[in-house]
Amino acid sequence: MPPTISVITPSCGRPAGLVLAERMLQRQTIQPDEWIVESGSTLTPGPANFTENLWNAVSRARGDYLV
């Protein structure tokens, strides 16, 4: 069975960036099994927000590889 791939995108209210990321994901030769967009941090935008969103997404990811 081939390995599964999870793509994680930490975000903070950047819908235009997510549209671009989705376009780039669609162009990949190997499609991910899941795409997790995490933007639920209660912190203000910045490094701490990014870190919280990233860790929240990692805890939900189910793929063998996280990108």
N, C-alpha and C positions, 0 to 999 in steps of 0.2 A: 504494500500500500504506500503511495507517495506521501511525503511529508505535507502537512498543512501549513498555510501561511496566514498570519494575522498582520494586517497593516494598522498601525496606530497613528492617529493624527490628533495631537493635543491642540486645542484651539481656544480662542477667547473672543467670541463675537466677531469673527472675520468671515462672513459668508462668501465674499468674492474669492478669498483664498481657498475655501472649501470647494467651490465650483472648479477652480483651476486644478486642485488636487484630484478631484474626481475625473476630470478629463485625462490627466496624466495616468491615473490608475487604469482607465479603460484602454490606454494605448500599450499596456504592458503585455509581453508575450505570454507570461504565466500570470494568470489572474489569482488574486488572494482568495482565500476561503472566507475571510471576514475582514471588514473594514470598520474599525472602531474610532469614532470621532468623539472625543471627550472635551466638553467645554463647561462642565458643571462646577468648576471651582468657585468658592465664595470669596476668594482673594482678589485683590485688584490685579490688573494685567502686569506681568513681569516675571522674573525668574521663579519666584515661589509659586505663582499660578501655574506656570508651565510644568513645574515639578509635580504639583498636586494632580494636575490633569493626567500627566504621563503615568504616574503610579496607579491612579484609579483605572486607567485603561489597561495597564499591564495585568492588574488583578482580574480583569474580566476576559482577557485574551485566552483563546483555546488552541491556538496554532502551535505547531512544533517549532516554527520560526516566527520571531517577532521582528517586524520591520517598521 
